[in-house]
Amino acid sequence: MLFESKGNASWSVGFKTHYKLIKYYEDNSEYLFDMDQDPQELNNIAESNKQILEELNRDIDSYFETHDIQLHTLNTDYDATRIRVEIILK
């Protein structure tokens, strides 16, 4: 299991046998690949493999819970332009 968080981007990767799930938390997108058939990760098979997708999501959730990993939450009130203006004006 791999989890990464950089800036506003958080994602995790889970593996089960020859399947790989990449999950992006900002937009809840999920990309599932069969690494035996598609090692270059060109064909997202998430829609056609719901059972594997659900199993890998459960594995990721369980790993996060077991290791007390918490995702950061996006501050929807944050306005970078307002912050920059305030800094410039001071």
PDB file of N, CA, C and O in Angstrom:
ATOM      1  N   MET A   1       0.850  -1.178   0.000  1.00  0.00           N
ATOM      2  CA  MET A   1       0.000   0.000   0.000  1.00  0.00           C
ATOM      3  C   MET A   1       0.892   1.236   0.000  1.00  0.00           C
ATOM      4  O   MET A   1       1.907   1.278   0.694  1.00  0.00           O
ATOM      5  N   LEU A   2       0.516   2.217  -0.763  1.00  0.00           N
ATOM      6  CA  LEU A   2       1.272   3.456  -0.841  1.00  0.00           C
ATOM      7  C   LEU A   2       0.295   4.604  -0.707  1.00  0.00           C
ATOM      8  O   LEU A   2      -0.780   4.597  -1.306  1.00  0.00           O
ATOM      9  N   PHE A   3       0.680   5.589   0.083  1.00  0.00           N
ATOM     10  CA  PHE A   3      -0.136   6.799   0.221  1.00  0.00           C
ATOM     11  C   PHE A   3       0.774   7.984   0.030  1.00  0.00           C
ATOM     12  O   PHE A   3       1.892   7.996   0.544  1.00  0.00           O
ATOM     13  N   GLU A   4       0.317   8.979  -0.697  1.00  0.00           N
ATOM     14  CA  GLU A   4       1.111  10.168  -0.945  1.00  0.00           C
ATOM     15  C   GLU A   4       0.223  11.391  -0.809  1.00  0.00           C
ATOM     16  O   GLU A   4      -0.938  11.386  -1.217  1.00  0.00           O
ATOM     17  N   SER A   5       0.784  12.425  -0.234  1.00  0.00           N
ATOM     18  CA  SER A   5       0.069  13.693  -0.117  1.00  0.00           C
ATOM     19  C   SER A   5       1.062  14.807  -0.386  1.00  0.00           C
ATOM     20  O   SER A   5       2.047  14.960   0.336  1.00  0.00           O
ATOM     21  N   LYS A   6       0.802  15.582  -1.426  1.00  0.00           N
ATOM     22  CA  LYS A   6       1.657  16.719  -1.758  1.00  0.00           C
ATOM     23  C   LYS A   6       0.759  17.914  -2.045  1.00  0.00           C
ATOM     24  O   LYS A   6      -0.088  17.869  -2.937  1.00  0.00           O
ATOM     25  N   GLY A   7       0.950  18.959  -1.295  1.00  0.00           N
ATOM     26  CA  GLY A   7       0.120  20.138  -1.500  1.00  0.00           C
ATOM     27  C   GLY A   7      -1.339  19.791  -1.328  1.00  0.00           C
ATOM     28  O   GLY A   7      -1.750  19.301  -0.276  1.00  0.00           O
ATOM     29  N   ASN A   8      -2.113  20.042  -2.348  1.00  0.00           N
ATOM     30  CA  ASN A   8      -3.541  19.739  -2.309  1.00  0.00           C
ATOM     31  C   ASN A   8      -3.872  18.379  -2.908  1.00  0.00           C
ATOM     32  O   ASN A   8      -5.043  18.011  -2.991  1.00  0.00           O
ATOM     33  N   ALA A   9      -2.856  17.626  -3.326  1.00  0.00           N
ATOM     34  CA  ALA A   9      -3.104  16.354  -3.999  1.00  0.00           C
ATOM     35  C   ALA A   9      -2.832  15.183  -3.058  1.00  0.00           C
ATOM     36  O   ALA A   9      -1.747  15.078  -2.485  1.00  0.00           O
ATOM     37  N   SER A  10      -3.803  14.323  -2.905  1.00  0.00           N
ATOM     38  CA  SER A  10      -3.647  13.097  -2.123  1.00  0.00           C
ATOM     39  C   SER A  10      -4.089  11.925  -2.964  1.00  0.00           C
ATOM     40  O   SER A  10      -5.115  11.982  -3.643  1.00  0.00           O
ATOM     41  N   TRP A  11      -3.308  10.861  -2.916  1.00  0.00           N
ATOM     42  CA  TRP A  11      -3.649   9.676  -3.669  1.00  0.00           C
ATOM     43  C   TRP A  11      -3.079   8.460  -2.957  1.00  0.00           C
ATOM     44  O   TRP A  11      -2.161   8.567  -2.145  1.00  0.00           O
ATOM     45  N   SER A  12      -3.632   7.323  -3.274  1.00  0.00           N
ATOM     46  CA  SER A  12      -3.103   6.075  -2.750  1.00  0.00           C
ATOM     47  C   SER A  12      -3.089   5.044  -3.864  1.00  0.00           C
ATOM     48  O   SER A  12      -3.801   5.159  -4.862  1.00  0.00           O
ATOM     49  N   VAL A  13      -2.257   4.037  -3.661  1.00  0.00           N
ATOM     50  CA  VAL A  13      -2.143   2.946  -4.621  1.00  0.00           C
ATOM     51  C   VAL A  13      -2.264   1.646  -3.848  1.00  0.00           C
ATOM     52  O   VAL A  13      -1.614   1.458  -2.820  1.00  0.00           O
ATOM     53  N   GLY A  14      -3.099   0.755  -4.349  1.00  0.00           N
ATOM     54  CA  GLY A  14      -3.244  -0.556  -3.744  1.00  0.00           C
ATOM     55  C   GLY A  14      -3.026  -1.640  -4.788  1.00  0.00           C
ATOM     56  O   GLY A  14      -3.343  -1.461  -5.964  1.00  0.00           O
ATOM     57  N   PHE A  15      -2.482  -2.762  -4.344  1.00  0.00           N
ATOM     58  CA  PHE A  15      -2.203  -3.883  -5.243  1.00  0.00           C
ATOM     59  C   PHE A  15      -2.883  -5.136  -4.724  1.00  0.00           C
ATOM     60  O   PHE A  15      -2.929  -5.370  -3.517  1.00  0.00           O
ATOM     61  N   LYS A  16      -3.400  -5.926  -5.616  1.00  0.00           N
ATOM     62  CA  LYS A  16      -3.946  -7.243  -5.286  1.00  0.00           C
ATOM     63  C   LYS A  16      -3.672  -8.142  -6.488  1.00  0.00           C
ATOM     64  O   LYS A  16      -4.123  -7.871  -7.601  1.00  0.00           O
ATOM     65  N   THR A  17      -2.926  -9.211  -6.241  1.00  0.00           N
ATOM     66  CA  THR A  17      -2.431 -10.092  -7.297  1.00  0.00           C
ATOM     67  C   THR A  17      -1.836  -9.244  -8.415  1.00  0.00           C
ATOM     68  O   THR A  17      -0.834  -8.565  -8.189  1.00  0.00           O
ATOM     69  N   HIS A  18      -2.413  -9.262  -9.601  1.00  0.00           N
ATOM     70  CA  HIS A  18      -1.861  -8.500 -10.725  1.00  0.00           C
ATOM     71  C   HIS A  18      -2.646  -7.203 -11.003  1.00  0.00           C
ATOM     72  O   HIS A  18      -2.465  -6.581 -12.050  1.00  0.00           O
ATOM     73  N   TYR A  19      -3.503  -6.807 -10.076  1.00  0.00           N
ATOM     74  CA  TYR A  19      -4.275  -5.578 -10.237  1.00  0.00           C
ATOM     75  C   TYR A  19      -3.656  -4.433  -9.445  1.00  0.00           C
ATOM     76  O   TYR A  19      -3.086  -4.634  -8.373  1.00  0.00           O
ATOM     77  N   LYS A  20      -3.778  -3.242  -9.991  1.00  0.00           N
ATOM     78  CA  LYS A  20      -3.267  -2.039  -9.344  1.00  0.00           C
ATOM     79  C   LYS A  20      -4.370  -0.985  -9.376  1.00  0.00           C
ATOM     80  O   LYS A  20      -4.932  -0.695 -10.432  1.00  0.00           O
ATOM     81  N   LEU A  21      -4.676  -0.416  -8.211  1.00  0.00           N
ATOM     82  CA  LEU A  21      -5.663   0.663  -8.102  1.00  0.00           C
ATOM     83  C   LEU A  21      -4.943   1.945  -7.711  1.00  0.00           C
ATOM     84  O   LEU A  21      -4.186   1.978  -6.740  1.00  0.00           O
ATOM     85  N   ILE A  22      -5.189   2.991  -8.477  1.00  0.00           N
ATOM     86  CA  ILE A  22      -4.719   4.334  -8.123  1.00  0.00           C
ATOM     87  C   ILE A  22      -5.968   5.143  -7.817  1.00  0.00           C
ATOM     88  O   ILE A  22      -6.878   5.247  -8.639  1.00  0.00           O
ATOM     89  N   LYS A  23      -5.995   5.713  -6.619  1.00  0.00           N
ATOM     90  CA  LYS A  23      -7.176   6.436  -6.151  1.00  0.00           C
ATOM     91  C   LYS A  23      -6.785   7.873  -5.811  1.00  0.00           C
ATOM     92  O   LYS A  23      -5.898   8.101  -4.988  1.00  0.00           O
ATOM     93  N   TYR A  24      -7.452   8.845  -6.448  1.00  0.00           N
ATOM     94  CA  TYR A  24      -7.222  10.261  -6.199  1.00  0.00           C
ATOM     95  C   TYR A  24      -8.378  10.789  -5.347  1.00  0.00           C
ATOM     96  O   TYR A  24      -9.544  10.603  -5.695  1.00  0.00           O
ATOM     97  N   TYR A  25      -8.060  11.436  -4.251  1.00  0.00           N
ATOM     98  CA  TYR A  25      -9.082  11.818  -3.292  1.00  0.00           C
ATOM     99  C   TYR A  25      -9.750  13.158  -3.597  1.00  0.00           C
ATOM    100  O   TYR A  25     -10.889  13.373  -3.182  1.00  0.00           O
ATOM    101  N   GLU A  26      -9.092  14.049  -4.296  1.00  0.00           N
ATOM    102  CA  GLU A  26      -9.695  15.358  -4.575  1.00  0.00           C
ATOM    103  C   GLU A  26     -10.928  15.246  -5.458  1.00  0.00           C
ATOM    104  O   GLU A  26     -11.917  15.947  -5.246  1.00  0.00           O
ATOM    105  N   ASP A  27     -10.868  14.370  -6.443  1.00  0.00           N
ATOM    106  CA  ASP A  27     -12.016  14.233  -7.347  1.00  0.00           C
ATOM    107  C   ASP A  27     -12.631  12.834  -7.304  1.00  0.00           C
ATOM    108  O   ASP A  27     -13.501  12.511  -8.112  1.00  0.00           O
ATOM    109  N   ASN A  28     -12.176  12.002  -6.357  1.00  0.00           N
ATOM    110  CA  ASN A  28     -12.677  10.631  -6.184  1.00  0.00           C
ATOM    111  C   ASN A  28     -12.529   9.779  -7.435  1.00  0.00           C
ATOM    112  O   ASN A  28     -13.318   8.860  -7.657  1.00  0.00           O
ATOM    113  N   SER A  29     -11.540  10.072  -8.244  1.00  0.00           N
ATOM    114  CA  SER A  29     -11.321   9.249  -9.433  1.00  0.00           C
ATOM    115  C   SER A  29     -10.516   8.002  -9.066  1.00  0.00           C
ATOM    116  O   SER A  29      -9.670   8.026  -8.172  1.00  0.00           O
ATOM    117  N   GLU A  30     -10.800   6.926  -9.775  1.00  0.00           N
ATOM    118  CA  GLU A  30     -10.151   5.650  -9.522  1.00  0.00           C
ATOM    119  C   GLU A  30      -9.717   5.035 -10.843  1.00  0.00           C
ATOM    120  O   GLU A  30     -10.470   5.025 -11.816  1.00  0.00           O
ATOM    121  N   TYR A  31      -8.497   4.524 -10.864  1.00  0.00           N
ATOM    122  CA  TYR A  31      -7.947   3.912 -12.056  1.00  0.00           C
ATOM    123  C   TYR A  31      -7.461   2.512 -11.691  1.00  0.00           C
ATOM    124  O   TYR A  31      -6.563   2.352 -10.865  1.00  0.00           O
ATOM    125  N   LEU A  32      -8.058   1.513 -12.309  1.00  0.00           N
ATOM    126  CA  LEU A  32      -7.721   0.124 -12.046  1.00  0.00           C
ATOM    127  C   LEU A  32      -7.053  -0.460 -13.292  1.00  0.00           C
ATOM    128  O   LEU A  32      -7.555  -0.318 -14.408  1.00  0.00           O
ATOM    129  N   PHE A  33      -5.918  -1.116 -13.080  1.00  0.00           N
ATOM    130  CA  PHE A  33      -5.171  -1.689 -14.187  1.00  0.00           C
ATOM    131  C   PHE A  33      -4.851  -3.148 -13.914  1.00  0.00           C
ATOM    132  O   PHE A  33      -4.595  -3.538 -12.775  1.00  0.00           O
ATOM    133  N   ASP A  34      -4.869  -3.949 -14.973  1.00  0.00           N
ATOM    134  CA  ASP A  34      -4.404  -5.329 -14.930  1.00  0.00           C
ATOM    135  C   ASP A  34      -2.949  -5.284 -15.390  1.00  0.00           C
ATOM    136  O   ASP A  34      -2.673  -5.137 -16.580  1.00  0.00           O
ATOM    137  N   MET A  35      -2.025  -5.412 -14.445  1.00  0.00           N
ATOM    138  CA  MET A  35      -0.617  -5.212 -14.746  1.00  0.00           C
ATOM    139  C   MET A  35      -0.042  -6.319 -15.627  1.00  0.00           C
ATOM    140  O   MET A  35       0.968  -6.102 -16.297  1.00  0.00           O
ATOM    141  N   ASP A  36      -0.659  -7.497 -15.640  1.00  0.00           N
ATOM    142  CA  ASP A  36      -0.209  -8.562 -16.548  1.00  0.00           C
ATOM    143  C   ASP A  36      -0.567  -8.228 -17.992  1.00  0.00           C
ATOM    144  O   ASP A  36       0.244  -8.412 -18.900  1.00  0.00           O
ATOM    145  N   GLN A  37      -1.783  -7.737 -18.196  1.00  0.00           N
ATOM    146  CA  GLN A  37      -2.274  -7.445 -19.542  1.00  0.00           C
ATOM    147  C   GLN A  37      -1.938  -6.029 -20.016  1.00  0.00           C
ATOM    148  O   GLN A  37      -1.888  -5.769 -21.218  1.00  0.00           O
ATOM    149  N   ASP A  38      -1.709  -5.121 -19.072  1.00  0.00           N
ATOM    150  CA  ASP A  38      -1.545  -3.699 -19.405  1.00  0.00           C
ATOM    151  C   ASP A  38      -0.476  -3.068 -18.507  1.00  0.00           C
ATOM    152  O   ASP A  38      -0.798  -2.202 -17.694  1.00  0.00           O
ATOM    153  N   PRO A  39       0.786  -3.483 -18.637  1.00  0.00           N
ATOM    154  CA  PRO A  39       1.836  -2.972 -17.754  1.00  0.00           C
ATOM    155  C   PRO A  39       2.112  -1.473 -17.922  1.00  0.00           C
ATOM    156  O   PRO A  39       2.716  -0.857 -17.044  1.00  0.00           O
ATOM    157  N   GLN A  40       1.680  -0.890 -19.028  1.00  0.00           N
ATOM    158  CA  GLN A  40       1.888   0.542 -19.249  1.00  0.00           C
ATOM    159  C   GLN A  40       0.727   1.387 -18.722  1.00  0.00           C
ATOM    160  O   GLN A  40       0.736   2.612 -18.843  1.00  0.00           O
ATOM    161  N   GLU A  41      -0.260   0.728 -18.143  1.00  0.00           N
ATOM    162  CA  GLU A  41      -1.403   1.401 -17.510  1.00  0.00           C
ATOM    163  C   GLU A  41      -2.133   2.327 -18.484  1.00  0.00           C
ATOM    164  O   GLU A  41      -2.331   3.512 -18.217  1.00  0.00           O
ATOM    165  N   LEU A  42      -2.523   1.756 -19.607  1.00  0.00           N
ATOM    166  CA  LEU A  42      -3.214   2.534 -20.634  1.00  0.00           C
ATOM    167  C   LEU A  42      -4.728   2.375 -20.589  1.00  0.00           C
ATOM    168  O   LEU A  42      -5.453   3.249 -21.065  1.00  0.00           O
ATOM    169  N   ASN A  43      -5.221   1.264 -20.020  1.00  0.00           N
ATOM    170  CA  ASN A  43      -6.655   0.969 -20.036  1.00  0.00           C
ATOM    171  C   ASN A  43      -7.200   0.883 -18.618  1.00  0.00           C
ATOM    172  O   ASN A  43      -6.907  -0.057 -17.879  1.00  0.00           O
ATOM    173  N   ASN A  44      -7.990   1.870 -18.255  1.00  0.00           N
ATOM    174  CA  ASN A  44      -8.640   1.872 -16.945  1.00  0.00           C
ATOM    175  C   ASN A  44      -9.807   0.886 -16.987  1.00  0.00           C
ATOM    176  O   ASN A  44     -10.778   1.096 -17.714  1.00  0.00           O
ATOM    177  N   ILE A  45      -9.706  -0.188 -16.206  1.00  0.00           N
ATOM    178  CA  ILE A  45     -10.733  -1.234 -16.235  1.00  0.00           C
ATOM    179  C   ILE A  45     -11.640  -1.182 -15.000  1.00  0.00           C
ATOM    180  O   ILE A  45     -12.295  -2.170 -14.668  1.00  0.00           O
ATOM    181  N   ALA A  46     -11.678  -0.043 -14.329  1.00  0.00           N
ATOM    182  CA  ALA A  46     -12.467   0.083 -13.096  1.00  0.00           C
ATOM    183  C   ALA A  46     -13.952  -0.183 -13.329  1.00  0.00           C
ATOM    184  O   ALA A  46     -14.584  -0.870 -12.526  1.00  0.00           O
ATOM    185  N   GLU A  47     -14.506   0.332 -14.384  1.00  0.00           N
ATOM    186  CA  GLU A  47     -15.946   0.182 -14.649  1.00  0.00           C
ATOM    187  C   GLU A  47     -16.340  -1.269 -14.900  1.00  0.00           C
ATOM    188  O   GLU A  47     -17.446  -1.681 -14.550  1.00  0.00           O
ATOM    189  N   SER A  48     -15.460  -2.031 -15.491  1.00  0.00           N
ATOM    190  CA  SER A  48     -15.797  -3.409 -15.844  1.00  0.00           C
ATOM    191  C   SER A  48     -15.327  -4.430 -14.813  1.00  0.00           C
ATOM    192  O   SER A  48     -15.505  -5.631 -15.013  1.00  0.00           O
ATOM    193  N   ASN A  49     -14.734  -3.975 -13.719  1.00  0.00           N
ATOM    194  CA  ASN A  49     -14.228  -4.878 -12.689  1.00  0.00           C
ATOM    195  C   ASN A  49     -14.591  -4.361 -11.298  1.00  0.00           C
ATOM    196  O   ASN A  49     -13.719  -4.139 -10.458  1.00  0.00           O
ATOM    197  N   LYS A  50     -15.880  -4.175 -11.071  1.00  0.00           N
ATOM    198  CA  LYS A  50     -16.362  -3.578  -9.820  1.00  0.00           C
ATOM    199  C   LYS A  50     -15.961  -4.387  -8.581  1.00  0.00           C
ATOM    200  O   LYS A  50     -15.661  -3.803  -7.540  1.00  0.00           O
ATOM    201  N   GLN A  51     -15.950  -5.725  -8.679  1.00  0.00           N
ATOM    202  CA  GLN A  51     -15.627  -6.540  -7.512  1.00  0.00           C
ATOM    203  C   GLN A  51     -14.173  -6.320  -7.074  1.00  0.00           C
ATOM    204  O   GLN A  51     -13.908  -6.141  -5.886  1.00  0.00           O
ATOM    205  N   ILE A  52     -13.244  -6.332  -8.011  1.00  0.00           N
ATOM    206  CA  ILE A  52     -11.830  -6.088  -7.692  1.00  0.00           C
ATOM    207  C   ILE A  52     -11.668  -4.674  -7.145  1.00  0.00           C
ATOM    208  O   ILE A  52     -10.937  -4.455  -6.179  1.00  0.00           O
ATOM    209  N   LEU A  53     -12.354  -3.713  -7.770  1.00  0.00           N
ATOM    210  CA  LEU A  53     -12.301  -2.326  -7.321  1.00  0.00           C
ATOM    211  C   LEU A  53     -12.770  -2.201  -5.881  1.00  0.00           C
ATOM    212  O   LEU A  53     -12.121  -1.532  -5.077  1.00  0.00           O
ATOM    213  N   GLU A  54     -13.879  -2.830  -5.546  1.00  0.00           N
ATOM    214  CA  GLU A  54     -14.398  -2.790  -4.175  1.00  0.00           C
ATOM    215  C   GLU A  54     -13.439  -3.455  -3.193  1.00  0.00           C
ATOM    216  O   GLU A  54     -13.232  -2.944  -2.092  1.00  0.00           O
ATOM    217  N   GLU A  55     -12.852  -4.587  -3.575  1.00  0.00           N
ATOM    218  CA  GLU A  55     -11.901  -5.271  -2.698  1.00  0.00           C
ATOM    219  C   GLU A  55     -10.681  -4.400  -2.417  1.00  0.00           C
ATOM    220  O   GLU A  55     -10.242  -4.290  -1.272  1.00  0.00           O
ATOM    221  N   LEU A  56     -10.141  -3.791  -3.452  1.00  0.00           N
ATOM    222  CA  LEU A  56      -8.972  -2.935  -3.251  1.00  0.00           C
ATOM    223  C   LEU A  56      -9.314  -1.697  -2.431  1.00  0.00           C
ATOM    224  O   LEU A  56      -8.506  -1.263  -1.610  1.00  0.00           O
ATOM    225  N   ASN A  57     -10.498  -1.121  -2.638  1.00  0.00           N
ATOM    226  CA  ASN A  57     -10.919   0.015  -1.818  1.00  0.00           C
ATOM    227  C   ASN A  57     -11.055  -0.389  -0.351  1.00  0.00           C
ATOM    228  O   ASN A  57     -10.665   0.366   0.539  1.00  0.00           O
ATOM    229  N   ARG A  58     -11.605  -1.572  -0.097  1.00  0.00           N
ATOM    230  CA  ARG A  58     -11.692  -2.065   1.284  1.00  0.00           C
ATOM    231  C   ARG A  58     -10.299  -2.262   1.877  1.00  0.00           C
ATOM    232  O   ARG A  58     -10.068  -1.933   3.041  1.00  0.00           O
ATOM    233  N   ASP A  59      -9.378  -2.793   1.087  1.00  0.00           N
ATOM    234  CA  ASP A  59      -8.007  -2.979   1.556  1.00  0.00           C
ATOM    235  C   ASP A  59      -7.357  -1.645   1.926  1.00  0.00           C
ATOM    236  O   ASP A  59      -6.700  -1.528   2.960  1.00  0.00           O
ATOM    237  N   ILE A  60      -7.549  -0.647   1.072  1.00  0.00           N
ATOM    238  CA  ILE A  60      -6.984   0.682   1.342  1.00  0.00           C
ATOM    239  C   ILE A  60      -7.609   1.267   2.598  1.00  0.00           C
ATOM    240  O   ILE A  60      -6.894   1.771   3.464  1.00  0.00           O
ATOM    241  N   ASP A  61      -8.935   1.208   2.713  1.00  0.00           N
ATOM    242  CA  ASP A  61      -9.621   1.739   3.895  1.00  0.00           C
ATOM    243  C   ASP A  61      -9.148   1.041   5.160  1.00  0.00           C
ATOM    244  O   ASP A  61      -8.916   1.690   6.180  1.00  0.00           O
ATOM    245  N   SER A  62      -9.005  -0.261   5.101  1.00  0.00           N
ATOM    246  CA  SER A  62      -8.549  -1.039   6.247  1.00  0.00           C
ATOM    247  C   SER A  62      -7.120  -0.658   6.635  1.00  0.00           C
ATOM    248  O   SER A  62      -6.811  -0.519   7.818  1.00  0.00           O
ATOM    249  N   TYR A  63      -6.265  -0.494   5.653  1.00  0.00           N
ATOM    250  CA  TYR A  63      -4.878  -0.099   5.906  1.00  0.00           C
ATOM    251  C   TYR A  63      -4.835   1.268   6.579  1.00  0.00           C
ATOM    252  O   TYR A  63      -4.105   1.460   7.551  1.00  0.00           O
ATOM    253  N   PHE A  64      -5.616   2.221   6.064  1.00  0.00           N
ATOM    254  CA  PHE A  64      -5.653   3.555   6.648  1.00  0.00           C
ATOM    255  C   PHE A  64      -6.122   3.496   8.097  1.00  0.00           C
ATOM    256  O   PHE A  64      -5.552   4.149   8.970  1.00  0.00           O
ATOM    257  N   GLU A  65      -7.165   2.707   8.345  1.00  0.00           N
ATOM    258  CA  GLU A  65      -7.699   2.596   9.701  1.00  0.00           C
ATOM    259  C   GLU A  65      -6.684   1.933  10.643  1.00  0.00           C
ATOM    260  O   GLU A  65      -6.469   2.406  11.759  1.00  0.00           O
ATOM    261  N   THR A  66      -6.079   0.864  10.198  1.00  0.00           N
ATOM    262  CA  THR A  66      -5.105   0.134  11.016  1.00  0.00           C
ATOM    263  C   THR A  66      -3.899   0.991  11.367  1.00  0.00           C
ATOM    264  O   THR A  66      -3.363   0.883  12.470  1.00  0.00           O
ATOM    265  N   HIS A  67      -3.467   1.839  10.442  1.00  0.00           N
ATOM    266  CA  HIS A  67      -2.274   2.659  10.646  1.00  0.00           C
ATOM    267  C   HIS A  67      -2.608   4.106  11.028  1.00  0.00           C
ATOM    268  O   HIS A  67      -1.728   4.967  11.040  1.00  0.00           O
ATOM    269  N   ASP A  68      -3.876   4.365  11.337  1.00  0.00           N
ATOM    270  CA  ASP A  68      -4.337   5.687  11.763  1.00  0.00           C
ATOM    271  C   ASP A  68      -3.904   6.793  10.796  1.00  0.00           C
ATOM    272  O   ASP A  68      -3.407   7.839  11.212  1.00  0.00           O
ATOM    273  N   ILE A  69      -4.102   6.543   9.508  1.00  0.00           N
ATOM    274  CA  ILE A  69      -3.783   7.533   8.477  1.00  0.00           C
ATOM    275  C   ILE A  69      -5.034   8.358   8.211  1.00  0.00           C
ATOM    276  O   ILE A  69      -6.111   7.819   7.960  1.00  0.00           O
ATOM    277  N   GLN A  70      -4.872   9.661   8.268  1.00  0.00           N
ATOM    278  CA  GLN A  70      -6.001  10.552   8.017  1.00  0.00           C
ATOM    279  C   GLN A  70      -5.665  11.459   6.849  1.00  0.00           C
ATOM    280  O   GLN A  70      -4.580  12.037   6.780  1.00  0.00           O
ATOM    281  N   LEU A  71      -6.608  11.573   5.941  1.00  0.00           N
ATOM    282  CA  LEU A  71      -6.423  12.461   4.798  1.00  0.00           C
ATOM    283  C   LEU A  71      -6.681  13.899   5.215  1.00  0.00           C
ATOM    284  O   LEU A  71      -7.532  14.172   6.062  1.00  0.00           O
ATOM    285  N   HIS A  72      -5.939  14.810   4.610  1.00  0.00           N
ATOM    286  CA  HIS A  72      -6.258  16.208   4.861  1.00  0.00           C
ATOM    287  C   HIS A  72      -7.558  16.544   4.155  1.00  0.00           C
ATOM    288  O   HIS A  72      -7.915  15.907   3.165  1.00  0.00           O
ATOM    289  N   THR A  73      -8.254  17.528   4.655  1.00  0.00           N
ATOM    290  CA  THR A  73      -9.500  17.942   4.016  1.00  0.00           C
ATOM    291  C   THR A  73      -9.278  19.271   3.316  1.00  0.00           C
ATOM    292  O   THR A  73      -8.560  20.139   3.812  1.00  0.00           O
ATOM    293  N   LEU A  74      -9.887  19.411   2.187  1.00  0.00           N
ATOM    294  CA  LEU A  74      -9.745  20.606   1.385  1.00  0.00           C
ATOM    295  C   LEU A  74     -10.534  21.755   2.017  1.00  0.00           C
ATOM    296  O   LEU A  74     -11.719  21.605   2.318  1.00  0.00           O
ATOM    297  N   ASN A  75      -9.886  22.883   2.214  1.00  0.00           N
ATOM    298  CA  ASN A  75     -10.536  24.067   2.750  1.00  0.00           C
ATOM    299  C   ASN A  75     -11.198  24.816   1.593  1.00  0.00           C
ATOM    300  O   ASN A  75     -10.525  25.524   0.844  1.00  0.00           O
ATOM    301  N   THR A  76     -12.494  24.662   1.450  1.00  0.00           N
ATOM    302  CA  THR A  76     -13.198  25.289   0.327  1.00  0.00           C
ATOM    303  C   THR A  76     -13.319  26.799   0.476  1.00  0.00           C
ATOM    304  O   THR A  76     -13.683  27.482  -0.482  1.00  0.00           O
ATOM    305  N   ASP A  77     -13.021  27.337   1.662  1.00  0.00           N
ATOM    306  CA  ASP A  77     -13.057  28.782   1.878  1.00  0.00           C
ATOM    307  C   ASP A  77     -11.736  29.462   1.530  1.00  0.00           C
ATOM    308  O   ASP A  77     -11.658  30.690   1.503  1.00  0.00           O
ATOM    309  N   TYR A  78     -10.705  28.675   1.264  1.00  0.00           N
ATOM    310  CA  TYR A  78      -9.391  29.233   0.967  1.00  0.00           C
ATOM    311  C   TYR A  78      -9.413  29.970  -0.355  1.00  0.00           C
ATOM    312  O   TYR A  78      -9.887  29.439  -1.360  1.00  0.00           O
ATOM    313  N   ASP A  79      -8.905  31.189  -0.361  1.00  0.00           N
ATOM    314  CA  ASP A  79      -8.826  31.999  -1.568  1.00  0.00           C
ATOM    315  C   ASP A  79      -7.406  32.550  -1.662  1.00  0.00           C
ATOM    316  O   ASP A  79      -7.075  33.526  -0.989  1.00  0.00           O
ATOM    317  N   ALA A  80      -6.578  31.940  -2.480  1.00  0.00           N
ATOM    318  CA  ALA A  80      -5.176  32.335  -2.598  1.00  0.00           C
ATOM    319  C   ALA A  80      -5.030  33.768  -3.068  1.00  0.00           C
ATOM    320  O   ALA A  80      -4.083  34.443  -2.665  1.00  0.00           O
ATOM    321  N   THR A  81      -5.932  34.260  -3.906  1.00  0.00           N
ATOM    322  CA  THR A  81      -5.811  35.636  -4.397  1.00  0.00           C
ATOM    323  C   THR A  81      -6.032  36.627  -3.265  1.00  0.00           C
ATOM    324  O   THR A  81      -5.385  37.674  -3.226  1.00  0.00           O
ATOM    325  N   ARG A  82      -6.936  36.314  -2.344  1.00  0.00           N
ATOM    326  CA  ARG A  82      -7.180  37.203  -1.211  1.00  0.00           C
ATOM    327  C   ARG A  82      -5.962  37.261  -0.285  1.00  0.00           C
ATOM    328  O   ARG A  82      -5.599  38.335   0.195  1.00  0.00           O
ATOM    329  N   ILE A  83      -5.354  36.152  -0.042  1.00  0.00           N
ATOM    330  CA  ILE A  83      -4.175  36.102   0.815  1.00  0.00           C
ATOM    331  C   ILE A  83      -3.051  36.915   0.206  1.00  0.00           C
ATOM    332  O   ILE A  83      -2.393  37.685   0.906  1.00  0.00           O
ATOM    333  N   ARG A  84      -2.824  36.758  -1.065  1.00  0.00           N
ATOM    334  CA  ARG A  84      -1.754  37.487  -1.734  1.00  0.00           C
ATOM    335  C   ARG A  84      -2.006  38.985  -1.711  1.00  0.00           C
ATOM    336  O   ARG A  84      -1.072  39.762  -1.510  1.00  0.00           O
ATOM    337  N   VAL A  85      -3.240  39.401  -1.912  1.00  0.00           N
ATOM    338  CA  VAL A  85      -3.570  40.823  -1.870  1.00  0.00           C
ATOM    339  C   VAL A  85      -3.293  41.381  -0.485  1.00  0.00           C
ATOM    340  O   VAL A  85      -2.729  42.468  -0.360  1.00  0.00           O
ATOM    341  N   GLU A  86      -3.679  40.659   0.551  1.00  0.00           N
ATOM    342  CA  GLU A  86      -3.447  41.138   1.910  1.00  0.00           C
ATOM    343  C   GLU A  86      -1.958  41.266   2.204  1.00  0.00           C
ATOM    344  O   GLU A  86      -1.542  42.214   2.869  1.00  0.00           O
ATOM    345  N   ILE A  87      -1.170  40.350   1.730  1.00  0.00           N
ATOM    346  CA  ILE A  87       0.273  40.418   1.950  1.00  0.00           C
ATOM    347  C   ILE A  87       0.870  41.608   1.230  1.00  0.00           C
ATOM    348  O   ILE A  87       1.713  42.311   1.788  1.00  0.00           O
ATOM    349  N   ILE A  88       0.454  41.838   0.025  1.00  0.00           N
ATOM    350  CA  ILE A  88       0.984  42.962  -0.770  1.00  0.00           C
ATOM    351  C   ILE A  88       0.587  44.295  -0.130  1.00  0.00           C
ATOM    352  O   ILE A  88       1.391  45.227  -0.123  1.00  0.00           O
ATOM    353  N   LEU A  89      -0.601  44.407   0.395  1.00  0.00           N
ATOM    354  CA  LEU A  89      -1.084  45.658   0.961  1.00  0.00           C
ATOM    355  C   LEU A  89      -0.445  45.995   2.300  1.00  0.00           C
ATOM    356  O   LEU A  89      -0.440  47.161   2.695  1.00  0.00           O
ATOM    357  N   LYS A  90       0.082  45.032   2.992  1.00  0.00           N
ATOM    358  CA  LYS A  90       0.642  45.299   4.326  1.00  0.00           C
ATOM    359  C   LYS A  90       1.980  45.919   4.282  1.00  0.00           C
ATOM    360  O   LYS A  90       2.566  46.197   5.328  1.00  0.00           O
TER     361      LYS A  90
END
